[in-house]
Amino acid sequence: MRRQTHQRIAAQVMVFFAEYRLSFQEITDCAQKYFETASWNELQQLSAERIELYEEMVAEAANALEQLLGDEIYQPELWHQAKAYYSKLIRQRTDPELAETFYNSVYCHLFQHHLIDSENMFILTTRSGEVFQSGEPIYWTYSLSDYGLVHLLSKVMDDFAFAIPWENKRRDIRNLIYYIREHLSAGVTANQNTKVDIVNRVFFRNKAAYLVGRIHMPHGEQPFVLPVLNNENGAVYIDTVLSDEDDVSIVFSFTRSYFLVDIDIPSEFVRFLQSLIPQKSHAELYSSIGFYKQAKAEFYRDFLTHLNRSGDQFEVAPGIKGMVMTVFMLPSHPFVFKVIKDQFSSSKHVTREMVKQKYHLVKKHDRVGRLADTQEFTNFSFPLNRFSPALIEELQAVAGSSIYLSGDEIIIRHLWVERYMTPLNIFIDEARLREDETALFHAVNEYGKAIKQLAAANIFAGDMLFKNFGVTRHGRVVFYDYDEIMYLTECNFREIPEALYPEQEMSDDPWYSVGPNDVFPEELSMLTACDQNIRSLFNKLHGDLLSVAFWKDIQNKVSSGVVVDVFPYRKIHRFKRH
């Protein structure tokens, strides 16, 4: 019997979703080979390719439906039936939450993010409360009573062996034993009932592989991460242990690129990861393992729940107002909403489309722990009664083309959502008021390190004022203003030529020609002119940033294909290798 139109819609979406999941896995499967061969540029390209894959498959699905059904595809009532039939099709799948989100993406692509309706879309999941588990456990368990500590560690290293050998297995085991004795409870080794669970898949990102697990301690569970590095001479080694919950959390930070890790059942994987780092939401964890569209769906559902459970009003976000974006937030919610202004400051030589491109660049690029990940939304609806008249007036004044009122809702045509961070300028001002020299030192040092690590990742931040950086809850300084970023390899670093006579230096206009990509590093000294103490700290810690030689050296390394080591933990934590 010929299938009805709504059934054909659902079946076609399912075909493309299945192809997406297969392609996603094929890309991910290449990670270990590239890690073992130290093919760092290829490994980074995998991440970008996997991000692009989603939009490509959604577009292909939408185009196929248009070719199959023509204008009939744009009848909303068909999609209500299609959704119900699609729900039946995904009952046998172990990734139904991803399937629902893919369906939503195809619908939004066809209807250009209009007619957002829970009758036709999975705005709320239909699989809430269902638990999916693979036939085999996703982690291996090791008992101290079975092996003893030395043999347990040896067994772990054997089980997670790569195609290339361990550089010095005995040394790594010795380092691990020293760490356990120094940093973990004595009960770990004294209690023969101690057990260790380790996820039986390796997490790959940039130049490292990570083993992730937990130790069952007498007083509870202790998460840990073992970073494994390639010495680029045909062998691997364990670089350190991260067992502090904050350190483990940073490995899964929103400022890092997504992991490449082989996953059968995403929801099962996320549940286990949340048992290790419970402060991470499902949205954050889905994002960290590469399912950034699912993270977006999870965020939105969490946001709706938070709105229903809270009563505070949206307000302009703290900090100096931006020249390109207007930013607002709900004080009880740890995220900000960023909207492109209708008109930019005359000093900003960018367009709306260029700003969007910059955000897309960051999405695909290696964020090295110094760029904030964002979620992009179209036609985002907010309850009007949670906005004060003053905030509505402000938004309409600076971004009126992006905002309209509809009944009891305020709808923003295009925005980005980003984790809230304390603006660096506010953090520094508060530290100065407290006369907290330690906090000032840390902030200035982190600021310089952020600029350098971004440069090593081929990113020149552009507008590096303190207000464009934020401080995370872990004290890391992160850049979040993307309208002027560019690839470091596109910059032309120059020294300011000497003035021919004093009047030139006094002029408001430069006495030398300035090209569109020209950068004068010595001008960065103006960024710290606010305070002599801060300026002195910056010059002492990162004065090399003011020299053309520093920037050209990094530029040459990046141009030659060098991928600089930037790991999510401090150098002081690294094991000695002798």
Secondary structure, DSSP 8 states (H G I E B T S, - for coil): ----HHHHHHHHHHHHHHHHHHHHHHHHHTHHHHHHTT-HHHHHHHHHHHHHHHHHHHHHHHHHHHHHHGGGGG-HHHHHHHHHHHHHHGGG-S-HHHHHHHHHHHHHHHTTT-S--TTTS-SS-S-TT-----SS-SEEEEEHHHH-HHHHHHHHHHHT--SS-BS-HHHHHHHHHHHHHHHS-THHHH-TT-EEEEESS-EEETTEEEEEEEEEETTEEEEEEEEEEE-SSS-EEE---B-SHHHHHHHT-TTS---B---S-HHHHHHHHHHH-TTS-HHHHHHHTT-HHHHHHHHHHHHHHHHHH----BEE-SSS--SSEEEEE-TTSSEEEEEE-SS--TT----HHHHHHHHHHHHHS--TTTB--EEEEEEEEEEGGGB-HHHHHHHHHHHGGGEEEETTEEEEEEEEEEE--EEHHHHHHHHHHHT-HHHHHHHHHHHHHHHHHHHHTTEE-S---GGGEEE-TTS-EEE---TT-EEGGG-EE------SSHHHHHSSS-SS---TTEE-GGGGGGGGTT-HHHHHHHHHHHGGGG-HHHHHHHHHHHHTT------SS-GGGS----
